[in-house]
Amino acid sequence: MVVGGVLGLAVLLGTSLLAGRASMHEVVAGSVRMQDVRALAEVLERVRREYVTFVDDKQLIDSAIHGIISELDSHSRYLSPTDYEEIRISTTGNYSGVGLDVSFESGKVIVVTPLDGTPAQRAGILPGDMLVSVDDVPVDKDHVEDTIGRMRGRPGTGVTVDVVRDGEDELLRFALIRSEIQVQTVRGEYLGDGFGYIRLTGFSERTADDLAGVVKDLQDQAEDQLRGVVLDLRNNPGGVLAAAVDVADAFLERGLIVRGTGRIRESRFEHYANPGDILRGVEVAVLVNGGSASASEIVAGALKDNGRARVVGETTYGKGSVQTVIPLTSGRAIKLTTARYSTPSGRSIDGIGIVPDFVVHAHNPKVQFGRAGSDVELSEDNQLQEALRVIGFDPPEPDRAP
């Protein structure tokens, strides 16, 4: 059984099999030497028979696949069914659950924010609440994904969530009914005097449409007299390539957005802007930091190189590659690096990042205006203040103790 699984891995390694045009014999003969296949089979069989504790065949094969993919680069990954579902959610922006955005901090699962209009928000769960159990199953700090998974399920089904809240002596229990959730990756705020603020937290299939809605709201509040906008991409890890292209296109009248290179035809591309600037030429500053990666860097690079915006903040992460999610059997998948991209000026930012036009280091990286569930004032965020000055807005000075 193990040897059969190894031969299956050998087939997987043959690139021609992905196109469905080769037999196992042709793939093994042309891509992987049989003696190497035998060596892999021997290692797995030795582990299966002689390792100190029993390891079943499925775990062995999963580990072998994981090892192959993880050795390629830091961005390629083997995805379990749970991981694959998380990728799907981040791509589409839709799932069924209770609508809690949580983070893992100091061994605790903390509510960042309940998403607007979701069961969690309507029930009264608040930012800062500590999640302790779901359906009476305690939160396991080593398996937080299991807790998140238990909160998801078919729309209309019930789930109980227990939280600890500062100032409350007793555990708070919420009985929730799951529903369809649409993750919002765009938030905006009108700052007055013709200036707006837009924060992007990710890039999903919905992001460009949501951006258009937020911009319209800002224009309405400014009575069509917008003078400048800050696009905040700090700590935005990226997402769907097409979404990044659409967001950059929204601000550009013309010009190259991004260029890709790779071995397969799909990885060689050039994306150009279509006529039409959603902001009709008003001043734009893009705010970035070391947590701005991938799709965020595509947008920042495109707007910077085309002269559409000035970039403010700290050097970005430097992820200049594109990953393709390739489904496998049994709900699994691999996320494989298939292309490297360059900005319109021809620069590869992989491992380098985008250097801002105005370098501004955060006084406190945790103090950021516009984050979900945050009560940080504009005057406390020194990077945002500088970005606003760049586009002509004079923000209030932060209060200083005498």
VOGU-3710 file (C-alpha; in Angstrom, 3 decimals, decimal comma):
1> mvvggvlgla> 0,000/0,000/0,000  2,799/2,396/0,902  4,740/1,608/-2,271  1,596/2,163/-4,295  1,155/5,543/-2,644  4,750/6,444/-3,419  4,287/5,556/-7,073  1,278/7,863/-6,981  3,541/10,629/-5,693  5,947/9,946/-8,522
11> vllgtsllag> 3,096/10,418/-10,940  2,151/13,661/-9,231  5,693/14,923/-9,735  5,446/14,514/-13,499  4,340/17,836/-14,908  2,908/16,234/-18,015  0,388/14,339/-15,906  -1,163/17,641/-14,833  -2,133/18,069/-18,470  -3,441/14,505/-18,538
21> rasmhevvag> -1,308/13,400/-21,465  1,116/10,816/-20,062  1,005/7,337/-18,623  2,611/6,472/-15,309  5,462/4,715/-17,120  6,197/7,776/-19,269  6,117/10,126/-16,286  8,369/7,979/-14,128  10,770/7,326/-16,998  10,864/10,961/-18,093
31> svrmqdvral> 10,683/12,912/-14,848  11,697/10,766/-11,866  14,342/8,065/-11,854  12,990/4,714/-10,722  15,849/4,283/-8,248  14,767/7,541/-6,550  11,201/6,272/-6,362  12,478/3,072/-4,753  14,527/5,095/-2,235  11,446/7,082/-1,237
41> aevlervrre> 9,415/3,879/-0,941  12,132/2,326/1,222  12,195/5,305/3,606  8,426/5,256/4,026  8,377/1,501/4,572  11,163/1,708/7,185  9,248/4,407/9,060  6,051/2,392/8,817  7,652/-0,773/10,221  10,349/0,478/12,603
51> yvtfvddkql> 9,474/3,962/13,902  9,060/4,018/17,688  5,311/4,619/17,461  2,823/3,506/14,829  2,216/5,872/11,901  -0,618/4,975/9,546  -0,220/4,981/5,780  -2,331/8,090/5,188  -0,236/10,136/7,594  2,939/8,893/5,913
61> idsaihgiis> 1,754/9,880/2,453  0,466/13,248/3,692  3,833/13,906/5,343  5,684/12,961/2,163  3,589/15,364/0,071  3,976/18,078/2,709  7,749/17,632/2,645  7,942/17,875/-1,137  5,957/21,098/-1,279  7,414/22,818/1,802
71> eldshsryls> 10,989/22,367/0,530  10,261/24,365/-2,641  9,860/27,820/-1,081  8,278/29,513/1,913  4,997/30,242/0,092  4,150/26,858/-1,437  2,009/24,706/0,874  0,187/21,397/1,079  -3,403/22,156/2,092  -5,491/19,845/4,241
81> ptdyeeiris> -9,263/19,971/3,639  -9,541/22,515/6,490  -6,728/24,660/5,067  -8,255/24,435/1,598  -11,592/25,661/2,947  -9,851/28,630/4,596  -8,285/29,506/1,242  -11,699/29,287/-0,414  -13,204/31,618/2,192  -10,415/34,184/1,839
91> ttgnysgvgl> -10,805/34,051/-1,950  -14,578/34,359/-2,176  -15,196/36,330/1,016  -18,204/34,119/1,822  -18,855/31,396/4,398  -21,553/30,183/6,767  -21,043/30,824/10,474  -21,556/33,412/13,199  -19,395/36,279/11,927  -16,587/36,554/14,474
101> dvsfesgkvi> -13,173/37,915/13,525  -10,778/36,488/16,136  -7,052/36,553/16,817  -4,722/34,406/18,901  -2,929/36,516/21,502  -0,762/35,289/24,391  -2,401/31,876/24,379  -5,937/33,274/24,233  -8,517/33,539/21,451  -9,697/37,162/21,467
111> vvtpldgtpa> -12,562/38,679/19,492  -11,175/41,375/17,182  -14,638/42,359/16,065  -18,035/40,863/15,308  -18,760/41,595/11,643  -21,610/44,036/11,074  -25,043/42,488/10,622  -23,959/38,980/11,649  -25,410/36,705/14,371  -22,478/37,477/16,693
121> qragilpgdm> -22,930/41,228/16,332  -26,702/41,100/16,810  -26,313/38,924/19,918  -24,012/41,447/21,585  -20,540/39,846/21,444  -17,981/42,666/21,740  -14,408/43,329/20,636  -12,013/42,176/23,362  -14,214/39,306/24,575  -12,171/36,155/25,205
131> lvsvddvpvd> -13,559/32,995/23,609  -13,470/30,061/26,041  -15,715/27,400/24,477  -17,888/26,550/21,483  -20,771/24,109/21,996  -19,278/23,396/25,450  -15,966/22,270/23,918  -13,145/24,306/25,523  -10,855/26,326/23,290  -7,567/24,492/22,705
141> kdhvedtigr> -4,750/26,970/22,165  -2,872/24,374/20,114  -5,821/23,787/17,763  -7,478/27,167/17,329  -8,599/26,184/13,827  -10,836/23,505/15,389  -12,591/26,195/17,425  -13,109/28,324/14,325  -14,390/25,279/12,448  -16,987/24,537/15,138
151> mrgrpgtgvt> -18,442/28,022/14,766  -19,060/27,342/11,081  -21,753/25,112/9,675  -24,970/25,025/7,693  -27,097/28,199/7,731  -29,979/27,922/10,188  -28,192/25,576/12,593  -27,484/26,563/16,201  -24,222/26,950/18,104  -23,386/28,225/21,603
161> vdvvrdgede> -20,424/30,464/22,301  -19,049/31,208/25,791  -16,892/34,272/26,410  -15,170/36,056/29,280  -15,577/39,832/29,302  -13,653/42,393/31,311  -15,823/43,775/34,075  -18,163/40,784/34,129  -17,906/38,324/37,012  -19,615/35,439/35,231
171> llrfalirse> -19,150/33,634/31,952  -21,368/35,005/29,175  -23,182/32,455/26,976  -24,577/33,313/23,554  -26,914/31,021/21,608  -26,424/31,854/17,936  -27,990/30,725/14,657  -25,485/30,393/11,825  -26,079/32,369/8,642  -24,329/33,243/5,390
181> iqvqtvrgey> -21,484/35,666/6,090  -19,915/38,074/3,632  -16,449/39,161/4,766  -15,893/42,892/4,283  -12,358/43,683/3,125  -12,976/47,418/2,581  -13,829/50,096/5,122  -14,004/53,837/4,640  -14,417/57,000/6,684  -14,969/60,603/5,669
191> lgdgfgyirl> -12,553/62,813/7,578  -14,050/66,145/6,592  -12,858/69,066/4,457  -12,944/66,892/1,308  -10,628/64,117/2,541  -11,345/60,407/2,917  -9,767/57,313/4,383  -10,047/53,787/2,916  -8,644/50,660/4,541  -8,241/47,350/2,678
201> tgfsertadd> -7,718/44,306/4,891  -7,455/41,737/2,084  -8,162/41,050/-1,580  -11,133/38,784/-2,324  -13,460/38,461/-5,296  -15,694/41,129/-3,711  -13,003/43,722/-2,924  -13,159/45,810/-6,099  -16,954/46,069/-5,957  -16,861/46,933/-2,252
211> lagvvkdlqd> -14,213/49,577/-2,966  -16,495/51,206/-5,548  -19,279/51,358/-2,965  -17,045/52,931/-0,321  -15,708/55,531/-2,761  -19,256/56,479/-3,760  -20,170/56,950/-0,087  -17,141/59,209/0,422  -17,998/61,259/-2,650  -21,578/61,641/-1,446
221> qaedqlrgvv> -20,432/62,802/1,989  -18,007/65,247/0,392  -20,782/66,444/-1,952  -18,616/65,396/-4,922  -15,800/67,641/-3,709  -13,233/65,028/-2,649  -9,741/66,495/-2,538  -7,693/63,537/-1,379  -7,823/59,949/-0,144  -5,497/57,757/1,904
231> ldlrnnpggv> -5,537/54,083/0,861  -4,375/52,124/3,923  -2,782/48,755/3,066  -0,893/48,256/6,327  -0,834/44,640/7,527  -2,758/43,575/4,428  -1,306/40,144/3,541  -2,748/40,087/0,008  -5,146/37,679/-1,633  -6,483/37,183/-5,149
241> laaavdvada> -4,280/38,483/-7,988  -7,285/39,497/-10,104  -8,642/41,548/-7,207  -5,337/43,426/-6,891  -5,387/44,176/-10,615  -8,989/45,429/-10,392  -8,228/47,658/-7,390  -5,182/49,206/-9,074  -7,180/49,617/-12,306  -9,870/51,513/-10,391
251> flerglivrg> -7,398/54,344/-9,679  -5,608/54,380/-13,061  -6,584/55,835/-16,427  -3,895/53,904/-18,271  -0,606/52,064/-17,881  0,843/48,679/-16,986  -0,285/47,300/-13,609  1,820/44,157/-13,241  3,887/41,738/-15,331  4,367/38,019/-14,573
261> tgriresrfe> 6,911/35,441/-15,689  6,989/31,670/-15,230  7,288/28,287/-16,935  3,668/27,702/-17,890  1,645/29,888/-20,261  -0,757/31,066/-17,550  2,130/32,441/-15,485  3,295/34,765/-18,271  1,026/37,796/-18,266  0,730/41,558/-18,497
271> hyanpgdilr> -2,225/43,430/-17,030  -3,001/46,980/-18,150  -5,419/49,554/-16,772  -8,655/50,366/-18,537  -9,699/54,014/-18,978  -11,568/55,442/-16,007  -10,253/56,681/-12,638  -12,757/56,064/-9,843  -11,473/59,157/-7,979  -11,252/61,344/-11,081
281> gvevavlvng> -7,659/62,376/-10,390  -7,887/63,460/-6,734  -4,723/63,109/-4,666  -3,963/59,618/-3,316  -1,464/58,428/-0,716  -0,912/54,699/-0,171  -0,019/53,728/3,389  2,090/50,555/3,822  4,294/48,729/6,322  6,195/45,468/6,686
291> gsasaseiva> 2,923/43,558/6,854  1,826/44,763/3,404  2,476/41,846/1,076  1,700/40,269/-2,280  -1,481/41,813/-3,728  -0,931/44,887/-1,539  2,481/45,337/-3,099  1,038/44,965/-6,606  -1,377/47,827/-5,922  1,216/50,025/-4,202
301> galkdngrar> 3,780/49,373/-6,943  1,332/50,051/-9,757  0,109/53,350/-8,312  3,645/54,454/-7,423  5,272/53,556/-10,750  2,454/55,115/-12,772  2,742/58,350/-10,784  -0,827/58,049/-9,517  -0,032/57,970/-5,798  2,754/58,571/-3,327
311> vvgettygkg> 3,612/55,768/-0,940  4,019/56,489/2,773  5,136/54,314/5,692  7,639/51,490/5,923  9,200/49,116/3,365  6,754/46,380/2,418  7,191/42,642/2,992  8,695/41,749/-0,388  6,607/38,866/-1,742  7,031/39,031/-5,492
321> svqtviplts> 5,538/35,657/-6,400  2,138/34,282/-7,370  0,683/31,042/-5,992  -1,885/28,851/-7,749  -4,197/26,605/-5,709  -4,385/23,175/-7,384  -7,099/20,812/-6,082  -6,181/17,204/-5,265  -8,356/14,281/-4,221  -10,312/14,008/-0,947
331> graiklttar> -10,755/17,762/-0,521  -7,030/18,474/-0,374  -4,945/20,840/-2,503  -1,516/22,333/-3,012  -0,700/26,034/-3,160  2,166/26,171/-5,630  4,347/29,102/-6,684  3,817/29,353/-10,438  4,974/32,884/-11,312  7,101/35,818/-10,246
341> ystpsgrsid> 5,907/39,317/-10,935  7,485/42,718/-11,420  6,100/46,223/-10,987  5,445/48,449/-14,044  8,987/49,858/-13,839  10,339/46,311/-14,289  11,524/45,854/-10,702  11,166/42,535/-8,916  10,332/43,212/-5,291  10,795/39,615/-4,080
351> gigivpdfvv> 12,764/39,730/-0,846  13,186/43,497/-1,256  9,780/45,101/-0,955  8,599/48,516/-2,042  10,403/51,459/-0,454  7,987/54,315/0,302  8,411/57,780/-1,155  8,080/59,032/2,431  9,561/56,695/5,037  7,707/57,020/8,341
361> hahnpkvqfg> 8,235/54,522/11,152  5,315/53,903/13,468  5,717/55,225/16,995  3,710/52,199/18,136  2,933/49,478/15,509  -0,202/48,464/17,436  -1,664/51,958/17,269  -3,432/52,123/13,908  -6,491/54,121/13,010  -9,227/52,245/11,153
371> ragsdvelse> -8,614/48,723/12,410  -11,734/46,680/13,156  -12,713/47,000/16,801  -10,094/49,687/17,447  -10,784/52,995/19,207  -7,491/54,600/18,092  -7,916/58,275/17,222  -6,530/59,741/14,004  -4,242/61,977/16,030  -2,553/58,923/17,630
381> dnqlqealrv> -1,504/57,361/14,299  1,663/59,185/13,193  1,949/57,291/9,875  -1,595/58,198/8,859  -0,991/61,801/9,872  1,978/61,998/7,505  0,008/60,362/4,672  -2,717/62,973/5,112  -0,194/65,801/5,048  1,201/64,410/1,777
391> igfdppepdr> -2,217/64,838/0,119  -2,780/68,288/1,606  -4,869/67,593/4,700  -3,696/69,137/7,946  -4,678/66,595/10,619  -4,962/67,558/14,286  -1,817/67,244/16,353  -1,825/64,419/18,938  -2,484/65,410/22,519  0,712/65,546/24,533
401> ap> 0,986/65,407/28,287  2,439/68,565/29,834
//
